[in-house]
Amino acid sequence: MHVLLTILGGVLLLGVFLLFGRQWTVGASLVGPAALVFIPVWFVVAVVNLWVGVSHAGYPLRDELPILLVVFAVPTILAGIVFWQVSRA
């Protein structure tokens, strides 16, 4: 359940980035770059989630690495799709 909530948090954070990118648009669309800026920020959040799982929850690193991959990949793929769609337009 925690994994799903974390992924949902990533999708919501992507939405916030996209909304701010849309708000700051003057002439050119900043939605695409906002999606790209989201990726390293989300990586840091996903690594912090890994660290909390290992150091505080007591899970072994070997068990947490696949979770890191899933938690990072799903919102990142969505950000890539958004960037691809915006860049095509």
Secondary structure, 3 states (H helix, E strand, C coil): CHHHHHHHHHHHHHHHHHHHHHHCCCCCCCHHHHHHHHHHHHHHHHHHHHHHHHHCCCCCHHHHHHHHHHHHHHHHHHHHHHHHHHHHC
